[in-house]
Amino acid sequence: MAISITGIRPTGTPHLGNYLGMFRPALALAREHESLCFMADLHALIDVRDPDVLRARTREIAAVWLACGLDPERAALYRQSDVPAICEAVWLLSCVTAKGVLNRGHAYKAVVDANRLNGRDVDAGVSAGLFGYPLLMAADILVMDADFVPVGRDQRQHVEAAREIARAFNGAYGSVLREPTELVDDRLMTVPGLDGRKMSKSYGNVIPLMAEPDELRRCVMRIVTDSRRPEEPKDADGDTVFSLYREFAPAGDVEALRARYTAGGVGYAEAKQALFEVLEEQMRQPRARYRELMADPGEVERVLAAGAAVAAERARATLARMRAAVGL
């Protein structure tokens, strides 16, 4: 059976962009394939320096996975740090990986570009962890022998780097590692936030996935729209409210609202109310389950321990092949 793998860094509260771009596609894959889902707490150490915050956010992400419908009997849910073979694999991979692969990493390039723009040394604020980010991500994927990695279009570089690193290792030592394939939903290349830019914690424009009704309504009503009056025709595909609505509402309702946008006769306040109602309907049950899980950390830890056992067994088998190949 094919293996899919998905990871998310516990660096903030999950939002609708995370759900549409990562959680939902991964949950769909988990119903069809053997799946591995993990909290990338080692990756988070690049940014998160408070251990209590890291532990709390990791538990929060795990609870979101389970609340959104992940079945731990079918998919292994685990903390990255609970699989020590990943870290040894990083070193073995680093010994065959060209520095140019790391130079092209999105996160590293973003910091370098910002430093140049502001007249700083290009490596100011660059840790070895940030620079080596693609190696750790490659190890996450390769040590699990994963076939598929669901990603947004703007994240496909990470899987391309993992594939390039696998080829470098195989080129040096023979056919040892499986080359992964990215699964990209082009429709979800960019999930718009409240201000129309990509929904991102760094922009402060997110709709929290598990927001209570009052907070959810406030967020939806803050979505930026243009000044067209209700009777004026509107561009549905260029509108943040409609773009989010079509991801959650039934197809018939989506087409009905699109027709009203095109013909005129719907105001943004009405459209926002429709979006709020469909989001509240979709998230009411997951939110209740999330509250239960957050109130019972023991249940979450039991699931994570079971998932770590599955992931660690897979990782040990791959690492054994890698060690034998290099002569260790």
Order of alpha helices (4+ residues) and beta strands (2+ residues): beta-alpha-beta-alpha-alpha-beta-alpha-alpha-alpha-alpha-alpha-beta-alpha-beta-alpha-alpha-alpha-alpha-alpha
